[in-house]
Amino acid sequence: MRTSLVPSAGAPDPSLAALRAEVRAFLREQIDAGVFTPGVDTWLARWNTDFTKALAARGWVGMTIPTEYGGHGRTFMERFVVTEELLAVGAPVAAQWVADRQAAPSLLKYGTEEQKRRFLPGIARGEICWAIGMSEPESGSDLASVKTRAVEVDGGWRITGTKLWTSGAHHADAFFALARSAPLDPAHRHAGLSQFIVLLDSPGVEIRPVLSMSGEHHFNEVVLDDVFVPDDLVLGTVGDGWAQVTSELGYERSGPERFMSTFGVLAGAVDEAGAGRLPADPRIGAFVGRIFGLHHMSRGVSGHCSGTRTRRSPRRWSRCSAPRPRATSPTSPTNWPTRATPPGRGSPNWSEPASCSVPDSPSEAARVRFCAGSSRGDWGCADE
Ligand SMILES: Cc1cc2nc3c(=O)[nH]c(=O)nc-3n(C[C@H](O)[C@H](O)[C@H](O)COP(=O)(O)OP(=O)(O)OC[C@H]3O[C@@H](n4cnc5c(N)ncnc54)[C@H](O)[C@@H]3O)c2cc1C
């Protein structure tokens, strides 16, 4: 009988199960052919443009981008299934990750028609790669403290500042730079910020490697020295950067990479425990329980974005590509212009969580064996 590492939390969906099987078979073939070796943190650190293009050719990049922009018009749940399978085997997916996960949805939500037509088809083909231009040397958790400045000039903006921890910038084509486009008003710190599409081969952009302790290079420091960004590469509304960037962070924080970056290590431990080479440590059950909870939460976000029916949300609609709500223009310090803001949408409505029992004593450790028969290639999921 087939066993699951992550127990089912929802009603079976045959189409998602078929998609999962298709992706899994493809990945198995790729591993067997030596195309890649499974790893950890591969969505950050393993950049393989050929592999990304191979996935794109199968329609597994840009899945939720509408077909009119070169995407595949599929649901966030379908994308979630593909994403989990890629993470479960530690496939080399860094080249597509940021573009697919957050740049494309942000462009769909805030981009102009011209920006969508310019960037989205290339993202769906796996040819345009994106980085994240948020953090700075003295601005991390408190992102409203960014010091990068954007000054309006004839035909566009001049941007000066330093971005840090910019994963993959040395490979990427562009990032959204979060910059202060109006002087800081201490009483309204979140006002006066804007996002700009910076092409990373622009004059004035310098990308310096930041090596990790292991010597790996995926972080960078990106110095922007008076970089010109034309008006047609402003993302969304000038002054509305805080609403936009926090919306973008929603995509960044909700995905399964947050809890599956090292999934292969857990699967390996389960296999070893199942084979009797590791003691049946109850902590394995606790880890599996934790993954289950996070999986369900993350799946709930995707289901919500797909308009999946849930007990609390019987309507079927797609909420994740609509503009954010704003009743009024953001408060802006004097002397700095504000522009019109888009109409609103409702707040999220989560599906109900399923219960999950986690073994917490050695005597219950035997129950961990619900997962001990699994292997890297055989872990079940809530959508099947
Ligand atoms: C793997 C990885 C990849 C990343 N990739 C990117 C990227 O591509 N692009 C990008 O822009 N950024 C990236 N980041 C940066 C990440 O978003 C920053 O690390 C984050 O913004 C935190 O900033 P910081 O390191 O300056 O820490 P700080 O913000 O200085 O925080 C340090 C510590 O202080 C705590 N702290 C901060 N403020 C408060 C407070 N007010 N009250 C209490 N505690 C507080 C924090 O919780 C933390 O424990 C990446 C980070 C990681 C780990």
The ligand as a Tripos MOL2 file, in Angstrom:
@<TRIPOS>MOLECULE
LIG
   53    58     1     0     0
SMALL
NO_CHARGES

@<TRIPOS>ATOM
      1 C1         18.5570   33.0000    2.1130 C.3       1 LIG1
      2 C2         18.2460   34.4680    2.0210 C.ar      1 LIG1
      3 C3         18.0580   35.0610    0.7820 C.ar      1 LIG1
      4 C4         17.7910   36.4190    0.7100 C.ar      1 LIG1
      5 N1         17.6200   36.9900   -0.5290 N.ar      1 LIG1
      6 C5         17.3160   38.2930   -0.6110 C.ar      1 LIG1
      7 C6         17.1200   38.9090   -1.8880 C.ar      1 LIG1
      8 O1         17.2490   38.2520   -2.9200 O.2       1 LIG1
      9 N2         16.8230   40.2100   -1.9260 N.ar      1 LIG1
     10 C7         16.6610   40.9580   -0.8060 C.ar      1 LIG1
     11 O2         16.3120   42.1330   -0.9500 O.2       1 LIG1
     12 N3         16.8790   40.4270    0.4260 N.ar      1 LIG1
     13 C8         17.2030   39.1180    0.5390 C.ar      1 LIG1
     14 N4         17.4170   38.5470    1.7590 N.ar      1 LIG1
     15 C9         17.5180   39.4280    2.9010 C.3       1 LIG1
     16 C10        16.4670   39.2530    3.9610 C.3       1 LIG1
     17 O3         15.2420   39.6330    3.5070 O.3       1 LIG1
     18 C11        17.0370   40.0550    5.0990 C.3       1 LIG1
     19 O4         17.9250   39.1900    5.7570 O.3       1 LIG1
     20 C12        16.0230   40.5400    5.9860 C.3       1 LIG1
     21 O5         15.4210   41.6260    5.3450 O.3       1 LIG1
     22 C13        16.6330   40.8180    7.3450 C.3       1 LIG1
     23 O6         17.5290   41.8850    7.2840 O.3       1 LIG1
     24 P1         18.9100   41.9360    8.1290 P.3       1 LIG1
     25 O7         19.7320   40.7370    7.7490 O.co2     1 LIG1
     26 O8         19.4850   43.2870    7.9460 O.co2     1 LIG1
     27 O9         18.4940   41.7000    9.6200 O.3       1 LIG1
     28 P2         17.8390   42.7690   10.6180 P.3       1 LIG1
     29 O10        16.6170   43.3710    9.9940 O.co2     1 LIG1
     30 O11        18.8910   43.7060   11.1020 O.co2     1 LIG1
     31 O12        17.4310   41.8410   11.8080 O.3       1 LIG1
     32 C14        18.3930   41.2560   12.6790 C.3       1 LIG1
     33 C15        17.6820   40.6600   13.8640 C.3       1 LIG1
     34 O13        16.9760   41.6840   14.5750 O.3       1 LIG1
     35 C16        15.5990   41.3750   14.6770 C.3       1 LIG1
     36 N5         14.8330   42.5980   14.5600 N.ar      1 LIG1
     37 C17        14.8650   43.4910   13.5620 C.ar      1 LIG1
     38 N6         14.0460   44.5200   13.8280 N.ar      1 LIG1
     39 C18        13.4720   44.2470   15.0200 C.ar      1 LIG1
     40 C19        12.5260   44.9390   15.8270 C.ar      1 LIG1
     41 N7         12.0030   46.1070   15.4750 N.pl3     1 LIG1
     42 N8         12.1510   44.3640   16.9900 N.ar      1 LIG1
     43 C20        12.6720   43.1930   17.3770 C.ar      1 LIG1
     44 N9         13.5770   42.4940   16.6550 N.ar      1 LIG1
     45 C21        13.9730   43.0250   15.4910 C.ar      1 LIG1
     46 C22        15.3190   40.4270   13.5130 C.3       1 LIG1
     47 O14        14.1990   39.5930   13.7530 O.3       1 LIG1
     48 C23        16.6170   39.6360   13.4550 C.3       1 LIG1
     49 O15        16.6140   38.5860   14.3990 O.3       1 LIG1
     50 C24        17.7000   37.1850    1.8830 C.ar      1 LIG1
     51 C25        17.8920   36.5780    3.1170 C.ar      1 LIG1
     52 C26        18.1720   35.2390    3.1920 C.ar      1 LIG1
     53 C27        18.3810   34.6150    4.5530 C.3       1 LIG1
@<TRIPOS>BOND
     1     1     2 1
     2     2     3 ar
     3     2    52 ar
     4     3     4 ar
     5     4     5 ar
     6     4    50 ar
     7     5     6 ar
     8     6     7 ar
     9     6    13 1
    10     7     8 2
    11     7     9 ar
    12     9    10 ar
    13    10    11 2
    14    10    12 ar
    15    12    13 ar
    16    13    14 ar
    17    14    15 1
    18    14    50 ar
    19    15    16 1
    20    16    17 1
    21    16    18 1
    22    18    19 1
    23    18    20 1
    24    20    21 1
    25    20    22 1
    26    22    23 1
    27    23    24 1
    28    24    25 2
    29    24    26 1
    30    24    27 1
    31    27    28 1
    32    28    29 2
    33    28    30 1
    34    28    31 1
    35    31    32 1
    36    32    33 1
    37    33    34 1
    38    33    48 1
    39    34    35 1
    40    35    36 1
    41    35    46 1
    42    36    37 ar
    43    36    45 ar
    44    37    38 ar
    45    38    39 ar
    46    39    40 ar
    47    39    45 ar
    48    40    41 1
    49    40    42 ar
    50    42    43 ar
    51    43    44 ar
    52    44    45 ar
    53    46    47 1
    54    46    48 1
    55    48    49 1
    56    50    51 ar
    57    51    52 ar
    58    52    53 1
@<TRIPOS>SUBSTRUCTURE
     1 LIG1         1 GROUP 0 **** ****
